[in-house]
Amino acid sequence: MSLFTTIRNAGHSLEVFSTGIQAAGNNISNASTPGYIRERLNVSTNPPYYYGGVLLGTGSHVVGIRQQIDKYLEVRLHSASSEASGSDARNLIYKQLETTLGELGTGDLSTSVNDFLAKLNDVANQPENPANRYLAVQQGTQVANSIVALRNRVDDLRSAQTTKINDLITEANQLIDQVRELNPQITQLEGAGMNLSDAGGLRTQRYEALQRLSEILPIQMNEHDNGTVDVFIGSNYLVLGDQVNHLEPTVSVDRGIQVTNVQIENTHAPLTGTAGELNGVLNGRDEILGG
């Protein structure tokens, strides 16, 4: 082996070692970064050559740097996030309704109704007593006022959910646009899949956007070999190549208050199901509070 070959192999080794140090340093510095995906250096052996009848190795070279992520696990994580977020949203509304009803306290509606029934029983037992009749009327008025006040508080809760729905629509549309904007940037940096390296920083941003979007909506996604990601909800696309399909609010009046429902912009298909925070809030407003 010539001196030149020896020096060249040593140079390759130093290059691989230096790149590995940079990749490891990047992993360490981002250890506490939310959503960061660890990167791994991919190394391949250089072709050997014959020298003096002996087959000699020529070291190794860097093939690329890839993120360490299980695609199947990513899909399952998005699905679980949608289910958990929908359940959490409904559970929060149940707790808010429980507080509004106050059934665990002494001033709840059922106590007032029981007191009213007791007063009516007193009237039935002593109909000639004017005091009993007066107290029954007073208690009945109190029950009626309590029902009206409770209805107003529940309507306020429903209106608060509508405000939350509008906020989630805005956030989801911003995330959809972010994924669409990151797709071509990732494709350009990765050379449409030809340079065997991931655009780690941009992919982390897209992963964070998709993770949050999966908490809001029950999305499915499909990643192409060139690095772009298509995003679907049911049979409707949200991101498809350079096209986007936003969520669209529709306003109507339901039982005396203004409510916002959600549909897909291009197809006008309504949002259905219970998975995802947005579906959870919609279900809570219409079924739990409005049921």
C-alpha positions as CSV (number, residue, x, y, z in Angstrom):
1,M,0.0,0.0,0.0
2,S,1.4,3.4,-1.0
3,L,1.9,6.2,1.4
4,F,-0.6,8.2,-0.6
5,T,-3.3,5.5,-0.1
6,T,-2.5,5.3,3.6
7,I,-2.9,9.1,4.0
8,R,-6.1,9.0,2.0
9,N,-7.6,6.3,4.2
10,A,-6.6,8.2,7.3
11,G,-8.3,11.3,5.8
12,H,-11.5,9.3,5.2
13,S,-11.4,8.0,8.7
14,L,-11.0,11.5,10.1
15,E,-13.9,12.8,7.9
16,V,-16.2,10.0,9.2
17,F,-15.1,10.6,12.7
18,S,-15.6,14.4,12.5
19,T,-19.1,14.0,10.9
20,G,-20.0,11.5,13.6
21,I,-18.9,14.0,16.3
22,Q,-21.1,16.7,14.7
23,A,-24.1,14.4,14.5
24,A,-23.6,13.3,18.2
25,G,-23.2,16.9,19.2
26,N,-26.4,17.9,17.4
27,N,-28.2,15.1,19.3
28,I,-26.9,16.2,22.6
29,S,-27.6,19.9,22.1
30,N,-31.2,19.1,21.1
31,A,-31.8,16.5,23.9
32,S,-34.3,18.8,25.6
33,T,-35.8,20.2,22.4
34,P,-39.5,19.3,22.1
35,G,-40.2,17.1,19.2
36,Y,-36.6,16.5,18.3
37,I,-35.8,13.2,16.6
38,R,-32.4,11.7,17.2
39,E,-30.2,11.4,14.1
40,R,-27.8,8.7,13.2
41,L,-24.8,8.7,10.9
42,N,-24.9,6.1,8.2
43,V,-21.5,4.8,7.1
44,S,-20.6,2.5,4.2
45,T,-17.4,0.6,3.4
46,N,-15.3,1.8,0.5
47,P,-14.5,-0.7,-2.3
48,P,-11.4,-2.8,-1.7
49,Y,-8.5,-3.1,-4.1
50,Y,-5.7,-5.6,-4.9
51,Y,-2.2,-4.8,-3.8
52,G,0.6,-7.3,-4.1
53,G,-1.9,-10.2,-4.5
54,V,-3.8,-9.1,-1.4
55,L,-7.3,-7.6,-1.2
56,L,-7.0,-4.5,0.9
57,G,-9.7,-2.3,2.4
58,T,-9.8,1.4,1.7
59,G,-11.7,2.6,4.8
60,S,-15.3,3.9,4.9
61,H,-17.2,7.0,3.9
62,V,-20.3,8.8,5.1
63,V,-23.5,7.8,3.2
64,G,-25.9,10.2,5.0
65,I,-27.6,11.2,8.2
66,R,-31.0,9.8,8.9
67,Q,-33.6,10.5,11.7
68,Q,-34.2,7.5,13.9
69,I,-38.0,7.2,13.7
70,D,-40.3,4.2,13.4
71,K,-42.9,5.1,10.7
72,Y,-45.4,2.5,11.9
73,L,-45.0,3.8,15.5
74,E,-45.5,7.4,14.2
75,V,-48.8,6.4,12.6
76,R,-50.0,4.7,15.8
77,L,-48.9,7.7,17.9
78,H,-51.0,10.1,15.8
79,S,-54.0,7.8,16.1
80,A,-53.6,7.5,19.8
81,S,-53.1,11.3,20.1
82,S,-56.4,11.9,18.3
83,E,-58.3,9.4,20.5
84,A,-56.8,10.8,23.8
85,S,-57.4,14.4,22.8
86,G,-61.0,13.8,22.0
87,S,-61.6,11.9,25.2
88,D,-59.8,14.7,27.2
89,A,-61.9,17.4,25.6
90,R,-65.2,15.6,26.5
91,N,-64.0,14.8,30.0
92,L,-63.2,18.5,30.6
93,I,-66.7,19.5,29.5
94,Y,-68.2,16.9,31.9
95,K,-66.2,18.5,34.7
96,Q,-67.3,22.0,33.8
97,L,-71.0,20.8,33.6
98,E,-70.6,19.1,37.0
99,T,-69.3,22.3,38.5
100,T,-72.2,24.3,36.9
101,L,-74.8,21.9,38.2
102,G,-73.3,21.9,41.7
103,E,-74.9,18.5,42.5
104,L,-72.1,17.8,45.0
105,G,-73.0,20.9,47.1
106,T,-76.0,22.0,49.1
107,G,-77.4,24.6,46.7
108,D,-78.1,22.2,43.8
109,L,-81.2,22.0,41.7
110,S,-82.3,18.6,43.0
111,T,-82.3,20.0,46.6
112,S,-84.5,22.9,45.6
113,V,-86.9,20.5,43.8
114,N,-87.1,18.2,46.9
115,D,-87.8,21.2,49.1
116,F,-90.6,22.2,46.7
117,L,-92.1,18.8,46.8
118,A,-92.0,18.8,50.5
119,K,-93.9,22.1,50.5
120,L,-96.5,20.7,48.2
121,N,-96.8,17.7,50.6
122,D,-97.4,20.2,53.4
123,V,-100.2,21.8,51.4
124,A,-101.8,18.5,50.6
125,N,-101.7,17.6,54.3
126,Q,-103.0,21.0,55.5
127,P,-104.7,22.7,52.6
128,E,-106.5,25.1,54.9
129,N,-103.2,26.6,56.2
130,P,-102.3,29.8,54.1
131,A,-98.7,29.7,55.3
132,N,-98.2,26.3,53.7
133,R,-99.6,27.6,50.4
134,Y,-97.5,30.7,50.5
135,L,-94.3,28.8,51.2
136,A,-95.1,26.3,48.4
137,V,-95.6,29.2,45.9
138,Q,-92.3,30.8,47.1
139,Q,-90.4,27.5,46.8
140,G,-91.9,27.0,43.3
141,T,-90.8,30.4,42.2
142,Q,-87.3,29.7,43.5
143,V,-87.2,26.4,41.6
144,A,-88.3,28.1,38.4
145,N,-85.6,30.8,38.8
146,S,-83.0,28.2,39.5
147,I,-83.9,26.3,36.3
148,V,-83.7,29.5,34.3
149,A,-80.3,30.5,35.9
150,L,-79.0,27.0,35.3
151,R,-80.1,27.0,31.6
152,N,-78.3,30.4,31.2
153,R,-75.1,29.0,32.7
154,V,-75.2,25.9,30.5
155,D,-75.8,28.2,27.4
156,D,-72.7,30.2,28.5
157,L,-70.7,27.0,28.6
158,R,-72.0,26.1,25.1
159,S,-71.0,29.5,23.8
160,A,-67.5,29.1,25.3
161,Q,-67.1,25.8,23.4
162,T,-68.0,27.6,20.2
163,T,-65.2,30.1,20.9
164,K,-62.9,27.1,21.5
165,I,-64.0,25.5,18.2
166,N,-63.2,28.7,16.2
167,D,-59.8,28.8,17.8
168,L,-59.1,25.2,16.9
169,I,-60.2,25.8,13.3
170,T,-57.8,28.7,13.0
171,E,-54.9,26.6,14.6
172,A,-55.6,23.6,12.4
173,N,-55.6,25.7,9.2
174,Q,-52.3,27.3,10.2
175,L,-50.8,23.8,10.8
176,I,-52.1,22.6,7.4
177,D,-50.4,25.6,5.7
178,Q,-47.2,24.9,7.6
179,V,-47.0,21.3,6.4
180,R,-47.6,22.4,2.8
181,E,-44.9,25.0,3.1
182,L,-42.3,22.6,4.6
183,N,-42.9,19.8,2.0
184,P,-41.0,21.5,-0.9
185,Q,-38.3,22.8,1.4
186,I,-37.6,19.2,2.6
187,T,-37.7,17.8,-0.9
188,Q,-35.3,20.4,-2.2
189,L,-32.8,19.9,0.7
190,E,-33.0,16.1,0.4
191,G,-32.5,16.1,-3.4
192,A,-35.9,14.3,-3.9
193,G,-34.5,11.4,-1.9
194,M,-31.3,11.0,-3.8
195,N,-28.7,12.2,-1.3
196,L,-29.7,9.7,1.4
197,S,-29.8,12.3,4.2
198,D,-32.8,13.8,6.0
199,A,-33.4,17.5,6.4
200,G,-33.5,17.0,10.1
201,G,-34.4,20.5,11.3
202,L,-37.2,20.9,8.8
203,R,-38.5,17.4,9.4
204,T,-38.7,18.0,13.1
205,Q,-40.7,21.2,12.4
206,R,-43.1,19.2,10.2
207,Y,-43.3,16.3,12.7
208,E,-44.3,18.8,15.4
209,A,-46.9,20.3,13.2
210,L,-48.3,16.9,12.3
211,Q,-48.3,15.8,15.9
212,R,-50.3,18.9,17.0
213,L,-52.6,18.5,14.0
214,S,-53.2,14.8,15.0
215,E,-54.3,16.1,18.5
216,I,-56.9,18.4,16.9
217,L,-58.1,16.1,14.1
218,P,-58.0,12.3,13.4
219,I,-55.6,12.5,10.4
220,Q,-53.9,9.9,8.3
221,M,-50.7,10.7,6.4
222,N,-48.7,9.2,3.6
223,E,-45.0,10.0,3.0
224,H,-43.6,9.7,-0.5
225,D,-40.0,8.7,-1.4
226,N,-39.2,12.3,-2.2
227,G,-39.9,13.4,1.3
228,T,-43.3,15.1,0.9
229,V,-46.2,14.1,3.1
230,D,-49.9,14.0,2.1
231,V,-52.4,14.5,4.9
232,F,-56.0,13.1,4.9
233,I,-59.0,13.2,7.2
234,G,-61.3,10.3,6.2
235,S,-61.6,10.4,2.4
236,N,-60.8,14.1,2.2
237,Y,-57.3,15.5,1.7
238,L,-55.9,18.4,3.9
239,V,-52.5,18.5,2.2
240,L,-52.0,16.9,-1.3
241,G,-48.8,17.9,-3.0
242,D,-49.0,21.7,-3.2
243,Q,-52.7,21.8,-2.6
244,V,-54.5,22.4,0.7
245,N,-58.0,21.8,1.9
246,H,-58.8,24.0,4.9
247,L,-61.4,23.6,7.6
248,E,-64.4,25.9,7.1
249,P,-66.7,27.2,9.9
250,T,-70.4,27.3,9.3
251,V,-72.6,29.4,11.6
252,S,-76.1,28.6,12.7
253,V,-78.5,29.1,15.6
254,D,-79.2,26.1,17.9
255,R,-81.7,26.4,20.8
256,G,-81.3,30.1,21.0
257,I,-77.5,30.5,20.8
258,Q,-75.2,31.0,17.9
259,V,-73.0,27.9,17.2
260,T,-70.2,27.1,14.8
261,N,-69.9,23.7,13.1
262,V,-67.1,22.5,10.9
263,Q,-66.8,21.3,7.3
264,I,-64.1,20.6,4.8
265,E,-63.6,23.6,2.5
266,N,-63.7,22.0,-1.0
267,T,-66.1,19.2,-0.4
268,H,-68.3,20.7,2.3
269,A,-68.2,17.4,4.1
270,P,-69.0,17.8,7.8
271,L,-66.6,16.8,10.5
272,T,-67.7,13.6,12.1
273,G,-66.6,11.1,14.8
274,T,-65.3,11.6,18.3
275,A,-61.5,11.4,17.8
276,G,-59.5,14.6,18.0
277,E,-59.9,17.7,20.2
278,L,-62.1,19.5,17.7
279,N,-64.5,16.6,17.5
280,G,-64.4,16.2,21.3
281,V,-65.4,19.8,21.8
282,L,-68.2,19.6,19.1
283,N,-69.5,16.4,20.7
284,G,-69.4,17.9,24.2
285,R,-71.2,21.1,23.1
286,D,-74.0,19.4,21.2
287,E,-74.4,16.1,23.1
288,I,-73.2,16.7,26.7
289,L,-74.3,20.3,27.1
290,G,-77.0,20.5,24.5
291,G,-78.4,17.0,24.9
